[in-house]
Amino acid sequence: SWRPTVNWDTPAGRVIDRLVDALPPERTWKIILFGSAPLQLALDPTFLSADVDIIASAEVEEFCRRAGLLKGQTPLYVEPCTASAFTVSADWLVRACEVQRRHATFVLPHPIDILVSKTKRLEEKDLNAFRLVRTKTGHPTEDELMCALRRVVDIYRPSFDEESAGDPRHNTQVLWRELFDKAIDVGQQIIAPALEERRKNYGAASRGLQEALRRQGEPPASE
């Protein structure tokens, strides 16, 4: 399970403390941290990023603005994002942990989910995140990363915006060469098994629905 010791005495931690200071203490706040900031807080205080990515209620952005924490207001800034900015599997919260900082609760995704969310873009700083986690933890293994990517198999579908989208297939191949010194057939080793599992699950759900409908159509059992 993911239960890191969080080091708040880091650049990201100090920005987060400024954010907490800006939030009214008479309320409790829940904020998701993603991107590189959780890796700096939990694994390596020297792992730098230009921003602290958060997912929170819309009003948090206004408190950030008043505190001078947004992009253009401070060198290391808070980047409020929509949930869609964090490309992750539906079960990521099962692996996440929560840490309290005064009147704010921060949700830290598991490193495997943070890394997988970087696969679509995979700039050099994203590759550095993979290297960092592997160096510090020995994970993800090849099997772990393959399973994690199967959980987000839809990243391999064509994008709505081809101009701004990365190339997840190519990026996955780059990852395998970088991390495991081998090639990978994305279609055969990730996409096909994931879709087969999905078909099995859909089939089971469909059979369950059919059985429920059949039972509803049956007369009640005799007393």
Z-matrix of the N, CA and C atoms (Angstrom, degrees):
N
C 1 1.459
C 2 1.526 1 109.44
N 3 1.301 2 116.00 1 158.25
C 4 1.466 3 123.14 2 -175.11
C 5 1.521 4 108.17 3 -96.42
N 6 1.333 5 116.94 4 100.38
C 7 1.467 6 122.50 5 179.17
C 8 1.524 7 108.00 6 -132.86
N 9 1.324 8 117.57 7 72.20
C 10 1.459 9 120.46 8 -173.43
C 11 1.524 10 112.60 9 -75.82
N 12 1.318 11 115.08 10 155.94
C 13 1.456 12 121.31 11 167.34
C 14 1.518 13 107.23 12 -88.27
N 15 1.319 14 116.43 13 115.74
C 16 1.462 15 120.73 14 -173.69
C 17 1.523 16 109.86 15 -89.07
N 18 1.318 17 115.18 16 129.67
C 19 1.458 18 122.01 17 176.89
C 20 1.527 19 108.17 18 -99.42
N 21 1.330 20 116.07 19 103.91
C 22 1.457 21 119.67 20 -178.77
C 23 1.517 22 112.48 21 -79.05
N 24 1.341 23 116.97 22 -14.52
C 25 1.464 24 120.44 23 179.95
C 26 1.527 25 109.92 24 -86.20
N 27 1.307 26 115.02 25 60.90
C 28 1.462 27 124.23 26 179.60
C 29 1.522 28 106.97 27 -136.34
N 30 1.325 29 118.33 28 165.19
C 31 1.473 30 118.53 29 176.68
C 32 1.528 31 113.16 30 -54.17
N 33 1.343 32 116.29 31 -46.93
C 34 1.461 33 119.14 32 179.15
C 35 1.525 34 110.98 33 -64.49
N 36 1.329 35 116.71 34 -40.79
C 37 1.457 36 120.55 35 -179.95
C 38 1.517 37 112.44 36 -62.00
N 39 1.326 38 116.68 37 -39.28
C 40 1.462 39 119.76 38 179.74
C 41 1.528 40 111.54 39 -68.97
N 42 1.329 41 116.41 40 -36.58
C 43 1.471 42 119.36 41 175.12
C 44 1.522 43 110.02 42 -64.83
N 45 1.329 44 116.53 43 -41.58
C 46 1.462 45 120.13 44 179.21
C 47 1.525 46 110.62 45 -63.69
N 48 1.321 47 117.64 46 -38.17
C 49 1.460 48 119.96 47 176.52
C 50 1.531 49 111.09 48 -62.53
N 51 1.325 50 116.71 49 -38.94
C 52 1.470 51 119.59 50 176.12
C 53 1.531 52 110.24 51 -64.36
N 54 1.322 53 116.26 52 -37.12
C 55 1.460 54 120.17 53 177.52
C 56 1.528 55 110.46 54 -64.22
N 57 1.329 56 116.73 55 -46.24
C 58 1.467 57 120.12 56 179.58
C 59 1.531 58 110.02 57 -61.41
N 60 1.337 59 116.58 58 -40.78
C 61 1.470 60 120.08 59 177.38
C 62 1.527 61 111.45 60 -58.99
N 63 1.330 62 116.43 61 -32.36
C 64 1.465 63 120.66 62 -176.49
C 65 1.524 64 112.90 63 -80.36
N 66 1.330 65 117.47 64 -15.54
C 67 1.461 66 120.72 65 -177.14
C 68 1.524 67 110.28 66 -90.69
N 69 1.320 68 118.04 67 132.95
C 70 1.467 69 121.03 68 -178.81
C 71 1.527 70 111.73 69 -54.75
N 72 1.340 71 118.04 70 126.43
C 73 1.458 72 121.05 71 -175.34
C 74 1.523 73 114.48 72 -74.24
N 75 1.324 74 117.98 73 -13.36
C 76 1.459 75 119.39 74 180.00
C 77 1.528 76 111.76 75 -75.74
N 78 1.310 77 115.74 76 -6.72
C 79 1.467 78 120.38 77 176.81
C 80 1.515 79 110.09 78 -117.31
N 81 1.331 80 115.80 79 159.35
C 82 1.461 81 120.17 80 171.39
C 83 1.521 82 108.03 81 -101.18
N 84 1.320 83 115.91 82 144.95
C 85 1.456 84 121.76 83 -175.05
C 86 1.522 85 109.25 84 -126.58
N 87 1.320 86 115.74 85 143.32
C 88 1.471 87 121.20 86 176.23
C 89 1.520 88 107.90 87 -125.65
N 90 1.326 89 115.22 88 123.31
C 91 1.461 90 121.31 89 -172.50
C 92 1.523 91 109.02 90 -133.84
N 93 1.322 92 116.34 91 132.27
C 94 1.467 93 121.68 92 175.67
C 95 1.523 94 108.55 93 -89.56
N 96 1.322 95 115.94 94 128.67
C 97 1.461 96 122.15 95 172.06
C 98 1.520 97 108.08 96 -102.10
N 99 1.327 98 117.33 97 132.53
C 100 1.461 99 119.20 98 175.12
C 101 1.520 100 108.67 99 -143.43
N 102 1.311 101 117.12 100 -170.34
C 103 1.462 102 119.36 101 -175.07
C 104 1.523 103 110.25 102 76.10
N 105 1.317 104 116.83 103 -144.90
C 106 1.457 105 121.44 104 -174.44
C 107 1.524 106 113.82 105 -87.84
N 108 1.323 107 117.95 106 -19.90
C 109 1.466 108 120.32 107 -175.44
C 110 1.529 109 113.15 108 -57.01
N 111 1.353 110 120.06 109 -44.70
C 112 1.460 111 118.70 110 178.97
C 113 1.530 112 112.83 111 -61.54
N 114 1.327 113 117.38 112 -30.96
C 115 1.467 114 120.38 113 178.71
C 116 1.522 115 110.41 114 -70.02
N 117 1.327 116 116.50 115 -36.69
C 118 1.462 117 119.71 116 176.35
C 119 1.523 118 110.58 117 -67.39
N 120 1.320 119 116.68 118 -41.95
C 121 1.456 120 121.30 119 -178.22
C 122 1.522 121 112.46 120 -67.41
N 123 1.336 122 116.51 121 -36.67
C 124 1.461 123 120.00 122 -169.54
C 125 1.526 124 114.99 123 -107.13
N 126 1.331 125 118.23 124 -23.36
C 127 1.459 126 119.72 125 -173.14
C 128 1.517 127 114.63 126 -119.54
N 129 1.335 128 117.46 127 -43.56
C 130 1.465 129 119.26 128 -174.78
C 131 1.520 130 109.71 129 -152.33
N 132 1.342 131 117.70 130 109.13
C 133 1.472 132 120.23 131 -177.49
C 134 1.516 133 113.94 132 -65.31
N 135 1.343 134 117.43 133 -13.96
C 136 1.467 135 120.11 134 179.72
C 137 1.521 136 112.21 135 -91.71
N 138 1.341 137 116.98 136 -2.86
C 139 1.463 138 120.00 137 -179.22
C 140 1.524 139 108.47 138 -79.74
N 141 1.318 140 116.83 139 102.82
C 142 1.455 141 121.52 140 -169.82
C 143 1.521 142 112.53 141 -95.87
N 144 1.311 143 114.04 142 153.41
C 145 1.460 144 122.30 143 173.29
C 146 1.514 145 107.28 144 -143.66
N 147 1.322 146 116.37 145 160.80
C 148 1.470 147 119.93 146 -177.98
C 149 1.517 148 112.37 147 -79.25
N 150 1.350 149 117.16 148 -14.78
C 151 1.456 150 119.05 149 -174.49
C 152 1.521 151 110.89 150 -149.67
N 153 1.323 152 114.16 151 169.83
C 154 1.461 153 122.62 152 173.85
C 155 1.517 154 106.46 153 -116.89
N 156 1.329 155 116.51 154 106.73
C 157 1.462 156 121.66 155 -176.99
C 158 1.528 157 109.82 156 -80.07
N 159 1.317 158 116.09 157 131.00
C 160 1.465 159 120.66 158 178.43
C 161 1.520 160 110.03 159 -132.92
N 162 1.326 161 114.94 160 154.66
C 163 1.458 162 122.71 161 167.72
C 164 1.520 163 105.51 162 -122.81
N 165 1.318 164 116.72 163 120.54
C 166 1.461 165 121.30 164 -175.49
C 167 1.519 166 109.01 165 -155.09
N 168 1.324 167 116.09 166 177.20
C 169 1.463 168 120.23 167 176.69
C 170 1.525 169 109.64 168 -62.56
N 171 1.317 170 115.92 169 153.57
C 172 1.465 171 121.24 170 -173.54
C 173 1.524 172 112.50 171 -58.70
N 174 1.321 173 117.65 172 -31.41
C 175 1.463 174 119.75 173 -176.03
C 176 1.521 175 112.62 174 -68.71
N 177 1.329 176 117.43 175 -21.25
C 178 1.467 177 120.00 176 178.97
C 179 1.528 178 110.09 177 -60.38
N 180 1.328 179 117.07 178 -36.16
C 181 1.462 180 119.82 179 -179.93
C 182 1.527 181 111.66 180 -60.31
N 183 1.311 182 116.89 181 -38.85
C 184 1.460 183 119.59 182 179.55
C 185 1.527 184 111.27 183 -66.35
N 186 1.323 185 116.97 184 -38.73
C 187 1.466 186 119.77 185 176.51
C 188 1.530 187 110.36 186 -65.64
N 189 1.329 188 116.94 187 -35.88
C 190 1.467 189 120.70 188 175.67
C 191 1.527 190 110.62 189 -63.31
N 192 1.314 191 115.91 190 -42.42
C 193 1.466 192 120.23 191 -179.25
C 194 1.535 193 110.57 192 -62.49
N 195 1.317 194 116.08 193 -45.35
C 196 1.464 195 119.95 194 -180.00
C 197 1.530 196 111.44 195 -62.33
N 198 1.345 197 116.18 196 -32.35
C 199 1.465 198 120.43 197 -178.15
C 200 1.523 199 112.51 198 -88.14
N 201 1.346 200 117.11 199 -0.24
C 202 1.462 201 120.50 200 179.99
C 203 1.512 202 113.55 201 70.23
N 204 1.340 203 116.10 202 38.20
C 205 1.469 204 120.61 203 -174.72
C 206 1.520 205 113.97 204 -107.11
N 207 1.323 206 118.27 205 -0.09
C 208 1.457 207 120.28 206 -176.52
C 209 1.529 208 111.73 207 -88.95
N 210 1.309 209 115.55 208 169.98
C 211 1.466 210 122.07 209 179.21
C 212 1.527 211 109.89 210 -56.92
N 213 1.325 212 115.95 211 132.85
C 214 1.452 213 121.15 212 -177.71
C 215 1.516 214 113.14 213 90.97
N 216 1.343 215 116.37 214 -13.08
C 217 1.465 216 120.29 215 179.83
C 218 1.528 217 112.41 216 -100.39
N 219 1.333 218 116.37 217 -23.27
C 220 1.458 219 121.03 218 -177.03
C 221 1.526 220 108.39 219 -155.92
N 222 1.326 221 119.09 220 149.17
C 223 1.477 222 120.22 221 -176.36
C 224 1.528 223 113.25 222 -59.32
N 225 1.319 224 117.87 223 -49.41
C 226 1.463 225 121.40 224 174.39
C 227 1.524 226 106.83 225 -101.99
N 228 1.317 227 115.74 226 112.61
C 229 1.458 228 120.00 227 -167.40
C 230 1.518 229 112.28 228 -120.02
N 231 1.316 230 115.40 229 165.50
C 232 1.458 231 123.06 230 174.12
C 233 1.524 232 108.43 231 -90.35
N 234 1.325 233 116.43 232 132.71
C 235 1.471 234 122.23 233 179.93
C 236 1.531 235 108.60 234 -115.18
N 237 1.343 236 118.29 235 95.37
C 238 1.466 237 119.25 236 176.15
C 239 1.530 238 109.59 237 -68.93
N 240 1.325 239 116.33 238 130.89
C 241 1.469 240 121.55 239 -175.62
C 242 1.523 241 109.66 240 -128.36
N 243 1.320 242 114.89 241 160.83
C 244 1.458 243 120.17 242 171.19
C 245 1.530 244 108.80 243 -83.20
N 246 1.310 245 116.38 244 162.12
C 247 1.462 246 120.94 245 -178.08
C 248 1.528 247 111.55 246 -59.99
N 249 1.331 248 117.45 247 -29.39
C 250 1.460 249 120.67 248 -178.16
C 251 1.526 250 112.57 249 -67.09
N 252 1.326 251 117.19 250 -16.11
C 253 1.469 252 120.07 251 179.03
C 254 1.523 253 112.03 252 -72.56
N 255 1.319 254 116.58 253 -17.27
C 256 1.463 255 121.94 254 -179.05
C 257 1.522 256 107.88 255 -104.30
N 258 1.329 257 116.29 256 96.21
C 259 1.459 258 121.91 257 -177.35
C 260 1.515 259 108.64 258 -79.13
N 261 1.315 260 116.69 259 106.86
C 262 1.457 261 120.18 260 -168.54
C 263 1.517 262 109.53 261 -150.96
N 264 1.330 263 116.88 262 160.38
C 265 1.457 264 120.60 263 -179.77
C 266 1.523 265 110.68 264 -76.06
N 267 1.311 266 115.83 265 160.63
C 268 1.462 267 120.74 266 -175.09
C 269 1.528 268 112.56 267 -63.92
N 270 1.330 269 117.84 268 -22.81
C 271 1.462 270 120.59 269 -175.38
C 272 1.532 271 113.01 270 -100.46
N 273 1.339 272 118.21 271 19.59
C 274 1.449 273 119.48 272 -173.87
C 275 1.524 274 112.95 273 -63.57
N 276 1.339 275 117.35 274 -30.48
C 277 1.460 276 119.99 275 -178.91
C 278 1.526 277 112.26 276 -65.24
N 279 1.334 278 116.95 277 -24.45
C 280 1.465 279 120.18 278 177.85
C 281 1.528 280 110.28 279 -61.81
N 282 1.322 281 116.53 280 -32.86
C 283 1.474 282 121.21 281 -177.05
C 284 1.524 283 112.58 282 -94.90
N 285 1.323 284 117.90 283 -12.57
C 286 1.470 285 121.07 284 -175.54
C 287 1.522 286 111.12 285 -76.41
N 288 1.325 287 115.70 286 165.99
C 289 1.460 288 120.43 287 173.26
C 290 1.528 289 108.80 288 -129.88
N 291 1.313 290 115.42 289 162.28
C 292 1.458 291 121.40 290 178.58
C 293 1.520 292 109.30 291 -116.48
N 294 1.327 293 116.06 292 138.69
C 295 1.457 294 121.50 293 175.98
C 296 1.524 295 108.30 294 -128.00
N 297 1.315 296 115.09 295 142.37
C 298 1.461 297 120.84 296 -176.73
C 299 1.525 298 110.05 297 -99.48
N 300 1.299 299 115.83 298 135.68
C 301 1.466 300 122.32 299 172.89
C 302 1.520 301 106.78 300 -132.74
N 303 1.325 302 115.26 301 94.79
C 304 1.455 303 122.45 302 -174.13
C 305 1.537 304 110.90 303 54.37
N 306 1.343 305 118.48 304 -120.09
C 307 1.462 306 119.98 305 -175.03
C 308 1.527 307 112.84 306 -92.46
N 309 1.310 308 116.93 307 17.60
C 310 1.475 309 120.66 308 178.55
C 311 1.528 310 110.12 309 -124.95
N 312 1.316 311 115.19 310 138.10
C 313 1.464 312 122.14 311 174.33
C 314 1.517 313 108.03 312 -105.67
N 315 1.334 314 116.33 313 128.45
C 316 1.454 315 121.00 314 179.28
C 317 1.528 316 109.49 315 -111.50
N 318 1.324 317 115.10 316 131.42
C 319 1.459 318 121.88 317 178.29
C 320 1.526 319 107.85 318 -96.86
N 321 1.325 320 116.29 319 120.34
C 322 1.469 321 121.83 320 179.15
C 323 1.524 322 108.97 321 -106.63
N 324 1.316 323 118.41 322 113.05
C 325 1.464 324 120.09 323 176.66
C 326 1.524 325 110.81 324 -62.82
N 327 1.312 326 115.88 325 155.19
C 328 1.460 327 121.59 326 173.80
C 329 1.535 328 108.81 327 -63.00
N 330 1.327 329 118.10 328 145.87
C 331 1.473 330 119.42 329 179.94
C 332 1.520 331 114.38 330 -53.20
N 333 1.338 332 118.49 331 -35.24
C 334 1.468 333 119.24 332 -178.68
C 335 1.519 334 110.43 333 -62.88
N 336 1.335 335 117.81 334 -35.79
C 337 1.459 336 120.79 335 179.13
C 338 1.521 337 111.32 336 -74.38
N 339 1.333 338 116.32 337 -36.13
C 340 1.467 339 119.57 338 175.22
C 341 1.526 340 110.15 339 -61.68
N 342 1.326 341 116.38 340 -44.18
C 343 1.468 342 120.34 341 -178.39
C 344 1.526 343 111.54 342 -66.65
N 345 1.322 344 116.24 343 -46.19
C 346 1.466 345 119.71 344 -179.13
C 347 1.525 346 110.47 345 -59.18
N 348 1.330 347 116.50 346 -37.14
C 349 1.469 348 119.19 347 -179.13
C 350 1.523 349 112.04 348 -65.46
N 351 1.332 350 117.44 349 -17.58
C 352 1.461 351 121.56 350 -179.72
C 353 1.527 352 112.94 351 -89.90
N 354 1.324 353 117.25 352 -6.17
C 355 1.467 354 120.89 353 -171.87
C 356 1.520 355 112.77 354 -66.87
N 357 1.324 356 118.34 355 -35.52
C 358 1.465 357 119.84 356 -177.80
C 359 1.522 358 111.50 357 -64.75
N 360 1.337 359 116.66 358 -36.09
C 361 1.469 360 120.09 359 -177.77
C 362 1.525 361 110.81 360 -91.62
N 363 1.296 362 117.27 361 -56.96
C 364 1.466 363 126.41 362 177.02
C 365 1.535 364 112.98 363 48.54
N 366 1.305 365 115.25 364 58.27
C 367 1.453 366 119.85 365 168.49
C 368 1.529 367 108.59 366 -78.06
N 369 1.320 368 116.62 367 176.61
C 370 1.460 369 120.09 368 -177.07
C 371 1.528 370 111.17 369 -58.81
N 372 1.340 371 117.43 370 -38.59
C 373 1.468 372 119.28 371 179.65
C 374 1.527 373 111.32 372 -66.53
N 375 1.340 374 117.30 373 -27.71
C 376 1.451 375 120.31 374 176.52
C 377 1.525 376 110.53 375 -72.51
N 378 1.328 377 116.34 376 -41.13
C 379 1.460 378 119.87 377 174.02
C 380 1.524 379 110.90 378 -60.00
N 381 1.325 380 116.25 379 -38.31
C 382 1.462 381 119.93 380 177.83
C 383 1.527 382 111.23 381 -62.04
N 384 1.333 383 116.45 382 -34.62
C 385 1.463 384 119.69 383 177.49
C 386 1.524 385 110.73 384 -64.70
N 387 1.325 386 117.08 385 -42.79
C 388 1.468 387 120.41 386 175.67
C 389 1.524 388 110.43 387 -60.14
N 390 1.321 389 116.74 388 -45.61
C 391 1.467 390 120.36 389 -179.64
C 392 1.520 391 110.90 390 -60.81
N 393 1.339 392 115.71 391 -43.14
C 394 1.462 393 119.94 392 -179.17
C 395 1.526 394 111.41 393 -60.33
N 396 1.321 395 116.79 394 -51.00
C 397 1.459 396 120.15 395 -176.54
C 398 1.523 397 110.41 396 -63.40
N 399 1.310 398 116.97 397 -40.80
C 400 1.476 399 119.73 398 178.21
C 401 1.523 400 110.66 399 -63.59
N 402 1.326 401 117.84 400 -41.42
C 403 1.457 402 121.25 401 -179.39
C 404 1.521 403 111.13 402 -66.05
N 405 1.325 404 116.90 403 -42.69
C 406 1.461 405 121.24 404 -174.67
C 407 1.521 406 113.32 405 -79.46
N 408 1.329 407 118.07 406 -31.34
C 409 1.463 408 120.35 407 -171.16
C 410 1.528 409 114.45 408 -121.95
N 411 1.342 410 117.07 409 -17.44
C 412 1.461 411 119.09 410 -173.20
C 413 1.515 412 113.57 411 79.01
N 414 1.312 413 116.64 412 3.72
C 415 1.466 414 122.23 413 -179.43
C 416 1.532 415 109.06 414 -125.06
N 417 1.327 416 116.47 415 159.30
C 418 1.455 417 127.99 416 0.95
C 419 1.529 418 111.98 417 -80.21
N 420 1.328 419 115.39 418 147.26
C 421 1.462 420 120.04 419 169.35
C 422 1.525 421 108.57 420 -73.57
N 423 1.302 422 115.49 421 172.93
C 424 1.468 423 118.86 422 179.07
C 425 1.523 424 110.83 423 -59.73
N 426 1.335 425 117.27 424 -46.11
C 427 1.465 426 120.03 425 -179.53
C 428 1.516 427 111.46 426 -64.14
N 429 1.340 428 116.94 427 -39.72
C 430 1.473 429 120.20 428 179.80
C 431 1.518 430 111.52 429 -63.45
N 432 1.315 431 116.94 430 -43.10
C 433 1.457 432 119.77 431 -179.51
C 434 1.518 433 110.96 432 -69.36
N 435 1.331 434 116.97 433 -37.48
C 436 1.459 435 120.27 434 178.98
C 437 1.532 436 110.16 435 -63.56
N 438 1.334 437 116.53 436 -44.37
C 439 1.466 438 119.97 437 179.03
C 440 1.525 439 110.89 438 -64.49
N 441 1.331 440 116.69 439 -39.89
C 442 1.462 441 120.23 440 -179.66
C 443 1.521 442 111.36 441 -64.63
N 444 1.320 443 116.99 442 -39.24
C 445 1.467 444 120.20 443 179.03
C 446 1.526 445 111.35 444 -71.64
N 447 1.314 446 117.58 445 -30.96
C 448 1.461 447 119.28 446 174.95
C 449 1.526 448 111.07 447 -63.98
N 450 1.337 449 115.90 448 -31.89
C 451 1.469 450 119.20 449 179.32
C 452 1.525 451 111.65 450 -68.89
N 453 1.331 452 117.63 451 -21.87
C 454 1.473 453 120.72 452 178.91
C 455 1.528 454 109.77 453 -118.44
N 456 1.321 455 116.19 454 39.23
C 457 1.459 456 121.81 455 -172.87
C 458 1.528 457 112.64 456 -56.88
N 459 1.324 458 118.07 457 -24.87
C 460 1.466 459 120.38 458 -177.90
C 461 1.528 460 112.95 459 -66.27
N 462 1.339 461 118.70 460 -12.35
C 463 1.464 462 118.83 461 175.99
C 464 1.518 463 111.04 462 -65.09
N 465 1.330 464 117.04 463 -18.82
C 466 1.462 465 120.63 464 -178.67
C 467 1.522 466 112.87 465 -87.02
N 468 1.315 467 117.34 466 -2.04
C 469 1.465 468 120.45 467 174.43
C 470 1.526 469 109.41 468 -74.31
N 471 1.347 470 118.20 469 156.49
C 472 1.471 471 119.98 470 176.34
C 473 1.513 472 110.95 471 -58.20
N 474 1.324 473 116.59 472 142.74
C 475 1.458 474 121.37 473 -179.39
C 476 1.523 475 110.51 474 -80.81
N 477 1.333 476 115.49 475 156.00
C 478 1.462 477 119.50 476 172.92
C 479 1.526 478 110.31 477 -68.58
N 480 1.314 479 116.54 478 -28.69
C 481 1.461 480 121.05 479 -176.52
C 482 1.524 481 108.40 480 -124.52
N 483 1.322 482 115.98 481 92.02
C 484 1.462 483 120.58 482 -174.05
C 485 1.526 484 112.58 483 -65.10
N 486 1.334 485 116.29 484 -27.14
C 487 1.454 486 118.09 485 -175.94
C 488 1.520 487 112.24 486 -70.83
N 489 1.347 488 117.37 487 -35.45
C 490 1.460 489 119.93 488 -175.51
C 491 1.521 490 112.48 489 -98.54
N 492 1.327 491 116.62 490 -11.00
C 493 1.460 492 119.14 491 -176.19
C 494 1.521 493 110.76 492 -78.43
N 495 1.338 494 114.98 493 149.37
C 496 1.446 495 119.73 494 171.40
C 497 1.527 496 109.01 495 -81.72
N 498 1.313 497 115.94 496 -171.02
C 499 1.459 498 121.36 497 178.30
C 500 1.526 499 107.61 498 -119.27
N 501 1.339 500 117.76 499 90.71
C 502 1.465 501 120.44 500 -174.56
C 503 1.527 502 114.15 501 -59.64
N 504 1.343 503 117.72 502 -34.39
C 505 1.470 504 119.17 503 178.42
C 506 1.526 505 110.21 504 -63.48
N 507 1.317 506 115.33 505 -50.10
C 508 1.468 507 119.23 506 179.03
C 509 1.522 508 110.65 507 -61.67
N 510 1.329 509 116.64 508 -42.77
C 511 1.460 510 120.30 509 -179.11
C 512 1.524 511 111.85 510 -62.57
N 513 1.319 512 116.18 511 -37.87
C 514 1.470 513 119.81 512 178.20
C 515 1.523 514 110.22 513 -64.98
N 516 1.308 515 116.53 514 -39.67
C 517 1.471 516 119.64 515 177.19
C 518 1.526 517 110.82 516 -64.23
N 519 1.330 518 116.63 517 -39.13
C 520 1.464 519 120.74 518 176.68
C 521 1.523 520 109.98 519 -61.87
N 522 1.319 521 116.47 520 -43.00
C 523 1.469 522 120.69 521 179.47
C 524 1.521 523 111.46 522 -60.02
N 525 1.322 524 116.10 523 -44.15
C 526 1.470 525 118.43 524 -176.99
C 527 1.525 526 111.60 525 -66.33
N 528 1.301 527 116.10 526 -37.87
C 529 1.470 528 118.20 527 176.21
C 530 1.518 529 110.84 528 -66.81
N 531 1.340 530 116.11 529 -40.40
C 532 1.459 531 121.10 530 -177.04
C 533 1.524 532 111.94 531 -70.87
N 534 1.328 533 117.32 532 -44.81
C 535 1.465 534 121.33 533 -172.07
C 536 1.519 535 113.75 534 -90.75
N 537 1.349 536 116.21 535 -35.58
C 538 1.454 537 119.24 536 -170.95
C 539 1.522 538 113.52 537 -121.63
N 540 1.345 539 115.48 538 0.25
C 541 1.466 540 121.32 539 176.83
C 542 1.526 541 111.93 540 55.00
N 543 1.319 542 116.26 541 43.58
C 544 1.466 543 120.76 542 177.75
C 545 1.522 544 109.16 543 -154.36
N 546 1.312 545 115.45 544 169.21
C 547 1.462 546 120.82 545 177.18
C 548 1.523 547 109.61 546 -90.85
N 549 1.325 548 115.58 547 162.63
C 550 1.459 549 121.13 548 174.76
C 551 1.516 550 108.46 549 -138.90
N 552 1.331 551 115.84 550 141.11
C 553 1.457 552 122.00 551 172.72
C 554 1.522 553 106.50 552 -95.33
N 555 1.313 554 116.85 553 99.43
C 556 1.463 555 121.16 554 -173.57
C 557 1.522 556 111.15 555 -60.22
N 558 1.329 557 116.49 556 -40.78
C 559 1.457 558 120.04 557 -178.58
C 560 1.517 559 112.39 558 -63.48
N 561 1.334 560 116.53 559 -46.01
C 562 1.455 561 120.96 560 -175.48
C 563 1.522 562 113.32 561 -81.53
N 564 1.329 563 117.60 562 -33.96
C 565 1.460 564 120.09 563 -171.91
C 566 1.523 565 113.82 564 -98.01
N 567 1.316 566 117.18 565 -19.17
C 568 1.465 567 119.24 566 -179.88
C 569 1.527 568 111.12 567 -119.79
N 570 1.335 569 117.09 568 -56.61
C 571 1.466 570 119.77 569 -172.35
C 572 1.521 571 112.14 570 -68.19
N 573 1.338 572 117.54 571 -50.13
C 574 1.467 573 120.30 572 -176.14
C 575 1.532 574 112.55 573 -60.64
N 576 1.341 575 119.63 574 -48.34
C 577 1.477 576 118.67 575 178.19
C 578 1.529 577 113.08 576 -63.14
N 579 1.325 578 116.69 577 -36.43
C 580 1.462 579 119.50 578 -179.91
C 581 1.529 580 110.82 579 -66.05
N 582 1.329 581 116.90 580 -42.78
C 583 1.461 582 119.91 581 -179.64
C 584 1.523 583 111.23 582 -69.56
N 585 1.325 584 116.81 583 -34.58
C 586 1.463 585 120.03 584 177.04
C 587 1.525 586 110.66 585 -64.19
N 588 1.332 587 116.33 586 -42.64
C 589 1.468 588 120.32 587 177.06
C 590 1.523 589 110.54 588 -63.57
N 591 1.313 590 116.10 589 -39.19
C 592 1.465 591 119.94 590 179.41
C 593 1.521 592 110.45 591 -64.73
N 594 1.335 593 116.69 592 -41.97
C 595 1.473 594 119.87 593 178.50
C 596 1.520 595 110.73 594 -61.86
N 597 1.335 596 116.83 595 -40.29
C 598 1.467 597 120.01 596 178.75
C 599 1.522 598 110.59 597 -62.68
N 600 1.330 599 116.12 598 -44.19
C 601 1.467 600 119.91 599 -179.11
C 602 1.519 601 111.41 600 -66.34
N 603 1.345 602 116.16 601 -42.14
C 604 1.456 603 118.92 602 177.70
C 605 1.522 604 110.45 603 -63.04
N 606 1.330 605 116.03 604 -39.41
C 607 1.456 606 120.07 605 179.58
C 608 1.512 607 111.75 606 -63.37
N 609 1.331 608 116.48 607 -42.00
C 610 1.461 609 120.55 608 179.09
C 611 1.528 610 110.54 609 -65.31
N 612 1.350 611 115.52 610 -40.63
C 613 1.464 612 118.71 611 179.12
C 614 1.520 613 110.89 612 -65.33
N 615 1.342 614 115.42 613 -40.89
C 616 1.460 615 119.51 614 179.89
C 617 1.524 616 111.16 615 -64.33
N 618 1.352 617 116.46 616 -43.00
C 619 1.467 618 119.58 617 178.41
C 620 1.519 619 110.98 618 -63.27
N 621 1.361 620 116.40 619 -37.40
C 622 1.458 621 119.67 620 178.36
C 623 1.513 622 111.93 621 -65.27
N 624 1.331 623 116.10 622 -40.25
C 625 1.462 624 119.98 623 178.33
C 626 1.522 625 110.77 624 -65.57
N 627 1.327 626 116.36 625 -43.52
C 628 1.460 627 119.95 626 179.42
C 629 1.525 628 111.27 627 -60.65
N 630 1.339 629 116.11 628 -40.62
C 631 1.457 630 120.16 629 179.99
C 632 1.529 631 110.92 630 -66.45
N 633 1.346 632 116.27 631 -40.26
C 634 1.467 633 120.02 632 178.94
C 635 1.523 634 110.54 633 -63.96
N 636 1.346 635 116.36 634 -42.34
C 637 1.457 636 119.73 635 179.07
C 638 1.529 637 110.80 636 -65.74
N 639 1.338 638 115.47 637 -37.80
C 640 1.471 639 118.70 638 178.79
C 641 1.521 640 110.80 639 -62.50
N 642 1.352 641 114.47 640 -43.44
C 643 1.457 642 118.11 641 -178.58
C 644 1.536 643 111.21 642 -64.81
N 645 1.340 644 116.29 643 -36.15
C 646 1.454 645 119.60 644 179.51
C 647 1.526 646 111.90 645 -64.49
N 648 1.329 647 114.90 646 -28.60
C 649 1.449 648 118.92 647 -178.41
C 650 1.527 649 113.39 648 -83.81
N 651 1.350 650 115.81 649 -8.78
C 652 1.457 651 119.59 650 -179.04
C 653 1.517 652 110.60 651 -81.59
N 654 1.312 653 118.54 652 148.61
C 655 1.467 654 120.31 653 175.21
C 656 1.520 655 109.65 654 -69.35
N 657 1.334 656 118.88 655 151.91
C 658 1.455 657 120.70 656 179.55
C 659 1.519 658 111.35 657 -60.92
N 660 1.334 659 115.90 658 148.07
C 661 1.452 660 120.66 659 -179.07
C 662 1.526 661 109.77 660 -63.79
N 663 1.326 662 115.61 661 149.39
C 664 1.458 663 120.37 662 -179.64
C 665 1.516 664 110.66 663 -66.77
N 666 1.321 665 116.42 664 143.45
C 667 1.452 666 121.31 665 178.51
C 668 1.521 667 108.06 666 -69.59
